[in-house]
Amino acid sequence: MFNKILITIYTISTLFFFNNCKKEEELPDSNPVSKKTEKDSVDKTAKQGSSTKMDKIPAKTAKFIKEFGTISLPDPRKDRGIPLMKALNNRKTSRKFSLQQLPLQIISDLLWAASGINRPEGKMTAPTAANSQEIEIYLAHEKGLFYYQRKDHSLKPVLEKDVRVETGKQKFTDTAPLVLIYVGNYQKMDRPREKTEFYFATDTGFVSQNVYLFCASENLATVVIGWLDKEKLLEAMELDSKKYKVVLTQPVGFPAK
Ligand SMILES: Cc1cc2nc3c(=O)[nH]c(=O)nc-3n(C[C@H](O)[C@H](O)[C@H](O)COP(=O)(O)O)c2cc1C
């Protein structure tokens, strides 16, 4: 009898352990848990500024969006990190990335640090001119292209395409576990083009520095990239150049040993 109780406790705790391990997973292959209908996904994407160049989404892309569903990110761990002065002291550019994937929790923390919402009125960890919130963050991954929906802290699949090869002219961008792509959204800024592009650049700088400091705190490697063919990347992302502009990219990963 006592043995039976022990075996039951062991089985339950083992199951609990593996269940918790699952939460530490990387970006899933598909995401049946929070799967939404194809229509929901497409509508939400359009609203949040990641509409594709084409009016009609090709069947392959629609299938990818449907299979993945929206990925709800775990809550960011706001009680983590080293003191700010130490993070500033450690901030640096690193160009050597391990191929190891980042756990979903780190991706969640990273995106929130970059420009997640940090106040009830919807303002962010990074400032933007007149609170335009015009810098969209895309995540390029071997599994595809994802869009950060900061309002519900989730990742929306956009394209089943690995666009990392277009995120920089240096080899390491092809294989870094993920590359953040900062995209200015003209529709969110009602100003002359020159002024808008000035704010695209300044506002991206704040996001990028947040990422640098987060990486300094978490011992991750990162480098902000301006040396790339921005038009080609936008094209690969199937975004309309009348509505969007790639500003900079930023690979993030564990440092190579
Ligand atoms: C706007 C901008 C664009 C950059 N573009 C690149 C780039 O394309 N490739 C690269 O390896 N480093 C790039 N860097 C990183 C700089 O080379 C780096 O910040 C500089 O050498 C100083 O090193 P530190 O960041 O470690 O202080 C860029 C930095 C900035 C601010």
The ligand as a Tripos MOL2 file, in Angstrom:
@<TRIPOS>MOLECULE
LIG
   31    33     1     0     0
SMALL
NO_CHARGES

@<TRIPOS>ATOM
      1 C1         23.4080   52.4670  -36.4380 C.3       1 LIG1
      2 C2         24.4230   51.3770  -36.2460 C.ar      1 LIG1
      3 C3         24.6630   50.4950  -37.2700 C.ar      1 LIG1
      4 C4         25.5820   49.4540  -37.0900 C.ar      1 LIG1
      5 N1         25.7470   48.5360  -38.0900 N.ar      1 LIG1
      6 C5         26.5940   47.4990  -37.9090 C.ar      1 LIG1
      7 C6         26.7210   46.5040  -38.9170 C.ar      1 LIG1
      8 O1         26.0880   46.5280  -39.9530 O.2       1 LIG1
      9 N2         27.5600   45.4750  -38.6720 N.ar      1 LIG1
     10 C7         28.2850   45.3660  -37.5140 C.ar      1 LIG1
     11 O2         29.0130   44.3990  -37.3690 O.2       1 LIG1
     12 N3         28.1730   46.2850  -36.5380 N.ar      1 LIG1
     13 C8         27.3320   47.3400  -36.6830 C.ar      1 LIG1
     14 N4         27.1650   48.2660  -35.6930 N.ar      1 LIG1
     15 C9         27.8340   48.0550  -34.4070 C.3       1 LIG1
     16 C10        29.0190   49.0070  -34.2430 C.3       1 LIG1
     17 O3         30.0680   48.5950  -35.0890 O.3       1 LIG1
     18 C11        29.4470   49.0120  -32.7810 C.3       1 LIG1
     19 O4         28.4110   49.5210  -31.9970 O.3       1 LIG1
     20 C12        30.6990   49.8240  -32.5900 C.3       1 LIG1
     21 O5         31.8190   49.1900  -33.1670 O.3       1 LIG1
     22 C13        31.0040   50.0780  -31.1350 C.3       1 LIG1
     23 O6         31.1240   48.8610  -30.4410 O.3       1 LIG1
     24 P1         30.2510   48.5870  -29.1290 P.3       1 LIG1
     25 O7         28.8170   48.5170  -29.5330 O.co2     1 LIG1
     26 O8         30.7730   47.2910  -28.5710 O.co2     1 LIG1
     27 O9         30.4630   49.7350  -28.1970 O.co2     1 LIG1
     28 C14        26.2840   49.3340  -35.8620 C.ar      1 LIG1
     29 C15        26.0310   50.2400  -34.8440 C.ar      1 LIG1
     30 C16        25.1100   51.2490  -35.0180 C.ar      1 LIG1
     31 C17        24.8410   52.2010  -33.8640 C.3       1 LIG1
@<TRIPOS>BOND
     1     1     2 1
     2     2     3 ar
     3     2    30 ar
     4     3     4 ar
     5     4     5 ar
     6     4    28 ar
     7     5     6 ar
     8     6     7 ar
     9     6    13 1
    10     7     8 2
    11     7     9 ar
    12     9    10 ar
    13    10    11 2
    14    10    12 ar
    15    12    13 ar
    16    13    14 ar
    17    14    15 1
    18    14    28 ar
    19    15    16 1
    20    16    17 1
    21    16    18 1
    22    18    19 1
    23    18    20 1
    24    20    21 1
    25    20    22 1
    26    22    23 1
    27    23    24 1
    28    24    25 2
    29    24    26 1
    30    24    27 1
    31    28    29 ar
    32    29    30 ar
    33    30    31 1
@<TRIPOS>SUBSTRUCTURE
     1 LIG1         1 GROUP 0 **** ****
